[in-house]
Amino acid sequence: MTEHLATAPHPDRYHLTIPSDWFELDLRGRVLERRLRHAVMSRAGADPQMRAQGRRLILDLEAVLRTARRRGVVYAAGMLRAFDDDVVSALMMVSVVHVPAGEGDVLSQLGRMRADRRGAPDGAWQKISAVDLPHAGPAGRVVGVEVLPVSDRVSLPYATMHTAIPIPGTSGAMIITGGSPNIRLTTELHDLFDAITSSFRFVSSEGSAEIPV
């Protein structure tokens, strides 16, 4: 269970429930990369397959987080888990976006995008829909498979889900993003990302612990 300071005026905090066996990443510190490597490899243990997947995950996360820092991400958490002969990794991020005056809100912008795109040569697809989160109300969502760069030379398909939650009293939004390279489990991963995102709620300062991000 995670509660963080949201970089938005109304309200000023949010709550998101993260599975207890996920690792959380502090985006503030200069020691992020070292902590990231330790968090991943300590879960990989001595198993060669887990360690190989862990090294790939570290490279992916470092690339994603470098971009995330530039784009206003305020929180990130990840997982690395073995299931029988398979290794699954995933990342969740929370970011804050501010829509310029005169451009409407983030939901109206999503509504102007093409709602369903499939059949791309690289296997990428997306579906845009409206959702109603249990504790946060109406939100916009983009689910699909994206081909994302993980280095200057390599791009990989990722199962992704982006949920845009309007910030009350502003034209901005909190964006909750889930991503994983395990696209053979796309349906299950989308269910997982939805379950975590559904725990999101805004909270006020009164009676809440301040844990700044």
VEXLOSE-937828 format. One line per field, with one value per residue (C-alpha): x, y, z; residue in one letter; residue number from 0. Coordinates in steps of 0.5 Angstrom, whole numbers, plus 500, padded with zeros to 3 digits. Layout:
// VEXLOSE-937828
px	c(X:...)
py	c(Y:...)
pz	c(Z:...)
koldren	c(a:...)
marmi	c(NUM:...)
***
This chain:
// VEXLOSE-937828
px	c(500:503:501:505:505:502:505:498:494:487:488:495:496:494:494:496:496:502:503:508:513:514:520:519:524:526:526:529:536:542:543:537:541:545:538:535:540:540:532:532:538:536:530:533:537:542:538:541:535:532:539:539:532:534:539:535:530:535:537:529:528:534:532:525:526:531:525:520:525:524:517:514:514:513:513:515:515:517:516:521:517:518:512:514:519:517:520:515:517:513:513:508:509:505:506:503:501:498:494:495:490:485:486:481:482:486:480:477:484:484:477:480:485:483:479:482:488:490:494:501:506:510:504:503:496:492:485:482:476:473:473:470:475:472:475:477:471:471:478:481:485:489:491:495:502:507:514:519:526:530:537:539:539:534:526:522:514:511:504:502:496:496:490:489:485:483:486:480:480:485:486:491:491:495:497:498:502:503:508:511:515:512:507:505:501:498:491:493:498:492:488:494:495:487:487:493:490:483:486:488:484:486:486:487:493:488:490:495:502:506:511:514:516)
py	c(500:506:514:519:527:529:535:538:543:540:535:534:527:520:513:507:500:496:488:487:483:489:494:501:506:513:517:523:520:520:513:510:506:502:501:499:494:491:491:487:482:480:478:474:470:465:462:463:465:469:473:474:476:481:484:485:488:493:496:497:500:505:507:508:512:516:518:518:523:528:527:528:521:522:515:508:500:494:486:480:474:466:462:455:456:463:470:475:483:489:496:501:509:515:522:528:532:539:541:548:553:553:545:542:537:530:526:531:530:522:523:526:520:514:510:503:502:495:491:495:491:491:488:494:496:500:501:508:507:511:507:509:508:505:511:516:516:517:517:515:509:507:499:495:493:499:498:502:503:500:503:506:500:496:496:491:490:492:490:497:501:508:511:518:521:528:532:535:543:543:542:537:529:524:518:511:507:499:496:489:486:479:480:473:475:481:480:477:484:488:485:486:493:495:492:496:502:501:502:509:515:522:524:530:532:532:525:523:521:526:521:526:523)
pz	c(500:498:499:496:495:489:485:484:488:489:492:494:495:492:494:490:493:490:491:497:493:488:489:489:486:489:483:487:489:485:487:483:478:484:488:482:480:487:487:481:482:489:487:481:486:483:478:471:467:472:472:465:465:471:467:461:466:469:462:460:467:466:459:461:468:464:459:465:469:463:463:470:473:480:482:480:482:479:479:477:478:476:474:473:467:465:468:468:469:469:471:474:474:476:472:473:466:465:459:457:457:451:449:454:459:458:457:451:448:448:445:439:438:434:438:436:432:430:424:425:421:428:432:435:437:441:444:447:452:458:465:471:477:484:488:483:478:470:467:460:458:452:452:447:445:444:440:445:444:450:447:441:437:440:440:444:444:451:453:456:459:460:465:465:471:472:478:481:480:475:467:469:470:474:469:471:466:466:462:461:455:456:451:451:457:455:457:464:465:463:468:473:471:471:479:481:478:481:487:486:490:491:499:503:507:514:517:512:512:508:504:498:492)
koldren	c(m:t:e:h:l:a:t:a:p:h:p:d:r:y:h:l:t:i:p:s:d:w:f:e:l:d:l:r:g:r:v:l:e:r:r:l:r:h:a:v:m:s:r:a:g:a:d:p:q:m:r:a:q:g:r:r:l:i:l:d:l:e:a:v:l:r:t:a:r:r:r:g:v:v:y:a:a:g:m:l:r:a:f:d:d:d:v:v:s:a:l:m:m:v:s:v:v:h:v:p:a:g:e:g:d:v:l:s:q:l:g:r:m:r:a:d:r:r:g:a:p:d:g:a:w:q:k:i:s:a:v:d:l:p:h:a:g:p:a:g:r:v:v:g:v:e:v:l:p:v:s:d:r:v:s:l:p:y:a:t:m:h:t:a:i:p:i:p:g:t:s:g:a:m:i:i:t:g:g:s:p:n:i:r:l:t:t:e:l:h:d:l:f:d:a:i:t:s:s:f:r:f:v:s:s:e:g:s:a:e:i:p:v)
marmi	c(0:1:2:3:4:5:6:7:8:9:10:11:12:13:14:15:16:17:18:19:20:21:22:23:24:25:26:27:28:29:30:31:32:33:34:35:36:37:38:39:40:41:42:43:44:45:46:47:48:49:50:51:52:53:54:55:56:57:58:59:60:61:62:63:64:65:66:67:68:69:70:71:72:73:74:75:76:77:78:79:80:81:82:83:84:85:86:87:88:89:90:91:92:93:94:95:96:97:98:99:100:101:102:103:104:105:106:107:108:109:110:111:112:113:114:115:116:117:118:119:120:121:122:123:124:125:126:127:128:129:130:131:132:133:134:135:136:137:138:139:140:141:142:143:144:145:146:147:148:149:150:151:152:153:154:155:156:157:158:159:160:161:162:163:164:165:166:167:168:169:170:171:172:173:174:175:176:177:178:179:180:181:182:183:184:185:186:187:188:189:190:191:192:193:194:195:196:197:198:199:200:201:202:203:204:205:206:207:208:209:210:211:212)
***
